[in-house]
């Protein structure tokens, strides 16, 4: 174990050249940011982009059903931000799907998600999330970076920076995407996985489950693996001669990066090659190789986790149900229910759930008021997430929204609270992982955030 | 009590950083967080005794000064800073404070706000003075090869030509170097390099930056910058034109284009956004950008509260924002349709304007005369038309094709009765179902850039008057739902044949009638492959439908085969049809409209199709009907529209060729309120007028509201010391890798005291005297400091590891665009151009897959545009080209004045595997074999000269010869792989050399392009 740490330190120190002094000190030794014993070693974030309706997933609101069709009481909505429903009448819209209780813990989950229900005893549902940004782009930004100011590092970058990766062949932070079939695939910008002012090596690297797994990872047509190796060897020999002549440490780094690139050229395609997975595993996830689905990405996430990637973020788009939420949720459940549960089960079976934090949720929720007669608008005051593994208390529900599912009233959890908790489970004190920038001690949690003790095991 | 020989404590150098880091948070300029009513940033306050008679600082008497007592205090309850602040002073820092108080507690104003202090000396003497303080000396001049490569890369972003290098080496005259410098400074390439850096600062992008991130017209502004640098426009004029070009007396086109700077901020078209929130965001962006680029101030920090470290108030933020309140804009900026992007300035040449005016006049005249001579719409005519319509006589008859084939390899499959999965948008919602194809042809498999579809039909007996091409939109088509790629569809020509004879068409009409969405239908019939019927973006719900009117009716007996040829040879790659149907109509001409929509509407037999909706309404006597639509339709049916169609088409292409740019249009200033904590919902804050930060003074405007021009004038006035310092500092970084003060966009108290303030101020004072950028640049590159060797001495590394004092030059990896330009230049691929629209280099497929509104794919440019300098690459802000991004080019979503310089394995993957570098290696090899000499050693020298400015050493030749030989054997044994490697990229393959030799040579040039030295400025 000691050896691995030394290798990592040496690797980090070799690739330090060219960075600002501020970050330099912080790069030496990932253990600087482990402030206490970690429960989780890695995070798999199943990011449901578009804003899943909490009212048709994890937050059952019978009182809202009773108010269906009646005007939404002013006391809830007065002075609050509102998105596309600006200027429109606000009418209560009862839950469009039924809920059921699952597992020994009896957690209430929408019955369209029975597979997630089957792992209810492993998950912790947080019903009192809230955020500040009501449009997709800035809402993603705050969920990913803890700030609405563009240019801050994403949570994956912070974690890769603070803890390093446990692999030398793969990036510490990987992002994958899948699209839903409902037609509301909101755009997601590359800055959502940017490293901000942290060294660029910590940025998220997007892996594709269809086509080229990582951009430019495949050799050019006509160039075999041997040929590529010979070319890289030649380049590095020449670089080494230059180094001998002028001793520029950057050259050593570049030599190391070319060697790493060559390793990635086989480790990455190998990783996304699901053909070696047993049929029963593929069936458990409901994945088909090369189909680019959320299910395939979940399986790939497990493989990435096994190989030491620190932060794996899966975006599944198309939750933006401004219209047709009833059918829309049904369609989404078919796309994510089985694979989500399969991932948790798979991790558990491999003994990895205890040190893998799994997170499920999006950038905001949806309004208890109807939009267009059959949909829900963006909603920020209360929505649901669930988490599993990595030190999270299993089989419990935490926090609550008011009777109509409008605002988080019991144990509200802000984005910063959520980030603080995630870092805590990884062994990091969110107050103490900072980088000096513009005179501030910049951190993921901005200037707020408290660890949510109630959901810790 | 000054230790013998010790210099007095410098406030700015030693005390202010300690206070700014440790004390100002509670005892600084921010009254909101001030503790114990005590402030230490202002001397009068710091020496004031409190009610108990104790003063924080008693100058000269450390033992009586509270701050000294508190920092040395043993008890955690009394020590400063308190343990809760999580900051500790070192013993050395405490001693420095004590000594400073003992020496009289002399305060200094923050260095960046003090007047410029010009010192006696040149760059070299001032640098030497600093070096001398630590016992270092400047290095000797770099060798000539290194020097010319260094200065050429720095001034132009291109490597020197072999001829240039040789000429410099053999020029023994005194001013050999100066001649090179002057040649480079006058070149267009230099203007391009300076532009590159300026575009980072002004956050220039080609797309809107939020949400759909669609293209907006900004590139003429880049031309403005290029021309400004080319003619060495003085920086004060440059500043005024960008901040207030539209307000300058006698403002011409150039000034107005310069003022587009104010519109380069990101904008959003997301439905449901709060307009006031986004107007606040746009204003904030301008404050951040202007203060960073010109003032080196982080005024952006004061959006929500007074600045914690610098004397900038929240009020100052909003007063600065107020300058820009006279710019016409909306919170939601539409990104399509006639109102896209708000105010736009059209930039026709005089010829274009004249031509356009004349065409418009002719169109108007023609329309008027047609309307005059048009037959009246009488009842009889209406009845006949309605009867025909309701009898289904105007309906399109969908054809069931017999065969469908493609020219370039796409697979075309016909679904007549066979069922197929469909996922169209209907009513704004994506529907998915399975249904019989009913004549649907689907393209799949190979996806060539251009295609020609040939389809045969065997219509039933009839007399046909129009052919219809219906493009069927489907979510599976990545190009806006209609095309197999790109962001558009382009049908360059439609032809039809019967019995070997070509059918003549007289008119083309489509159902996509928004000119901002569509290129003319006529282009599909004009016999011109460079024009095409194109759909760029369109309303979801429609299938774009092209109706082609036959010149004379076609009579069929049921035995004839019609062959329809659909050519898609447009510029956009893969802008080919994904799914389509063909239809015929007989009798009165049928209006083009989607057959599926028609079928939906016709469920009860009442709407069989073939007429535009308004006409149907009018014929049926609908009260809300538009009577004019009947006249228009009659004209469409009966008049000869060919001339009008021709003129409209000419007009379209002429207008499309006239550049447009975002315009700063002045309107009555909107009110600007201070937003408490930056909260746009809180309208209780005071209204402010445009003003510069209170700390910096007050603009004299004799009571009139200050304008952007006043702001610009103040920024470049002699009384403002910040601007010159900031520009000099940024420009210094271009040549040394780091500024004299490290943080380029912040010269405030949190930043770094310049390592050589004398030098910075002297250069700044000089720059300010005439604002001549080129003269400043010249003085830097002519200095010995710039020209010295970058080989470090042991002492220099020990005493000055980061090379701040410059006892040696630095080795720097070149910027992203330059990495690209070096490869293209060395290989001979680089296109010569200056200015012009943005271009699109090759990019991996599906890279833009996460975008939407509209869903689209990327289409690389063609021909020479593919090989333009990196500066001209289309800057897609939310998904910057991955090769550029990998080499640290910023997305420019925000103003970025500094680039990080990273070194990652992804960079290796780009240089090895990005097709442009592979193509460059191949073209480089072609050229090497043709021009490099007869022996491989000579060829290696030739290639090294072009890429590195030197010859290859014997050892280097050994390595590369080995590589060549090894690969030659491989390619001889596998010629197909040689061919594969050699056909990467669009440049045609030269057939002069044996493929295996050329491929093996390409592996050498590829290795050369991957060397560390190639992308390093030494």
Boltz contact constraints between the chains, C-beta under 6 A:
constraints:
  - contact:
      token1: [A, 18]
      token2: [B, 901]
      max_distance: 6.0
  - contact:
      token1: [A, 18]
      token2: [B, 903]
      max_distance: 6.0
  - contact:
      token1: [A, 83]
      token2: [B, 272]
      max_distance: 6.0
  - contact:
      token1: [A, 84]
      token2: [B, 271]
      max_distance: 6.0
  - contact:
      token1: [A, 84]
      token2: [B, 272]
      max_distance: 6.0
  - contact:
      token1: [A, 135]
      token2: [B, 270]
      max_distance: 6.0
  - contact:
      token1: [A, 135]
      token2: [B, 273]
      max_distance: 6.0
  - contact:
      token1: [A, 137]
      token2: [B, 210]
      max_distance: 6.0
  - contact:
      token1: [A, 137]
      token2: [B, 211]
      max_distance: 6.0
  - contact:
      token1: [A, 150]
      token2: [B, 893]
      max_distance: 6.0
  - contact:
      token1: [A, 150]
      token2: [B, 894]
      max_distance: 6.0
  - contact:
      token1: [A, 151]
      token2: [B, 894]
      max_distance: 6.0
  - contact:
      token1: [A, 177]
      token2: [B, 850]
      max_distance: 6.0
  - contact:
      token1: [A, 182]
      token2: [B, 430]
      max_distance: 6.0
  - contact:
      token1: [A, 183]
      token2: [B, 430]
      max_distance: 6.0
  - contact:
      token1: [A, 185]
      token2: [B, 852]
      max_distance: 6.0
  - contact:
      token1: [A, 187]
      token2: [B, 851]
      max_distance: 6.0
  - contact:
      token1: [A, 187]
      token2: [B, 852]
      max_distance: 6.0
  - contact:
      token1: [A, 188]
      token2: [B, 850]
      max_distance: 6.0
  - contact:
      token1: [A, 189]
      token2: [B, 878]
      max_distance: 6.0
  - contact:
      token1: [A, 190]
      token2: [B, 879]
      max_distance: 6.0
  - contact:
      token1: [A, 200]
      token2: [B, 900]
      max_distance: 6.0
  - contact:
      token1: [A, 200]
      token2: [B, 902]
      max_distance: 6.0
  - contact:
      token1: [A, 201]
      token2: [B, 904]
      max_distance: 6.0
  - contact:
      token1: [A, 211]
      token2: [B, 846]
      max_distance: 6.0
  - contact:
      token1: [A, 212]
      token2: [B, 844]
      max_distance: 6.0
  - contact:
      token1: [A, 215]
      token2: [B, 844]
      max_distance: 6.0
  - contact:
      token1: [A, 215]
      token2: [B, 882]
      max_distance: 6.0
  - contact:
      token1: [A, 216]
      token2: [B, 909]
      max_distance: 6.0
  - contact:
      token1: [A, 216]
      token2: [B, 910]
      max_distance: 6.0
  - contact:
      token1: [A, 216]
      token2: [B, 913]
      max_distance: 6.0
  - contact:
      token1: [A, 216]
      token2: [B, 914]
      max_distance: 6.0
  - contact:
      token1: [A, 220]
      token2: [B, 913]
      max_distance: 6.0
  - contact:
      token1: [A, 220]
      token2: [B, 918]
      max_distance: 6.0
  - contact:
      token1: [A, 220]
      token2: [B, 984]
      max_distance: 6.0
  - contact:
      token1: [A, 221]
      token2: [B, 980]
      max_distance: 6.0
  - contact:
      token1: [A, 222]
      token2: [B, 977]
      max_distance: 6.0
  - contact:
      token1: [A, 222]
      token2: [B, 980]
      max_distance: 6.0
  - contact:
      token1: [A, 222]
      token2: [B, 981]
      max_distance: 6.0
  - contact:
      token1: [A, 231]
      token2: [B, 1003]
      max_distance: 6.0
  - contact:
      token1: [A, 231]
      token2: [B, 1007]
      max_distance: 6.0
  - contact:
      token1: [A, 234]
      token2: [B, 959]
      max_distance: 6.0
  - contact:
      token1: [A, 234]
      token2: [B, 963]
      max_distance: 6.0
  - contact:
      token1: [A, 234]
      token2: [B, 1007]
      max_distance: 6.0
  - contact:
      token1: [A, 235]
      token2: [B, 1007]
      max_distance: 6.0
  - contact:
      token1: [A, 235]
      token2: [B, 1010]
      max_distance: 6.0
  - contact:
      token1: [A, 237]
      token2: [B, 959]
      max_distance: 6.0
  - contact:
      token1: [A, 238]
      token2: [B, 956]
      max_distance: 6.0
  - contact:
      token1: [A, 238]
      token2: [B, 959]
      max_distance: 6.0
  - contact:
      token1: [A, 238]
      token2: [B, 1011]
      max_distance: 6.0
  - contact:
      token1: [A, 239]
      token2: [B, 1012]
      max_distance: 6.0
  - contact:
      token1: [A, 242]
      token2: [B, 1013]
      max_distance: 6.0
  - contact:
      token1: [A, 248]
      token2: [B, 811]
      max_distance: 6.0
  - contact:
      token1: [A, 251]
      token2: [B, 1012]
      max_distance: 6.0
  - contact:
      token1: [A, 253]
      token2: [B, 903]
      max_distance: 6.0
  - contact:
      token1: [A, 254]
      token2: [B, 903]
      max_distance: 6.0
  - contact:
      token1: [A, 254]
      token2: [B, 1012]
      max_distance: 6.0
  - contact:
      token1: [A, 257]
      token2: [B, 904]
      max_distance: 6.0
  - contact:
      token1: [A, 257]
      token2: [B, 905]
      max_distance: 6.0
  - contact:
      token1: [A, 257]
      token2: [B, 908]
      max_distance: 6.0
  - contact:
      token1: [A, 258]
      token2: [B, 908]
      max_distance: 6.0
  - contact:
      token1: [A, 260]
      token2: [B, 905]
      max_distance: 6.0
  - contact:
      token1: [A, 261]
      token2: [B, 905]
      max_distance: 6.0
  - contact:
      token1: [A, 261]
      token2: [B, 908]
      max_distance: 6.0
  - contact:
      token1: [A, 261]
      token2: [B, 909]
      max_distance: 6.0
  - contact:
      token1: [A, 324]
      token2: [B, 429]
      max_distance: 6.0
  - contact:
      token1: [A, 438]
      token2: [B, 298]
      max_distance: 6.0
  - contact:
      token1: [A, 439]
      token2: [B, 309]
      max_distance: 6.0
  - contact:
      token1: [A, 439]
      token2: [B, 750]
      max_distance: 6.0
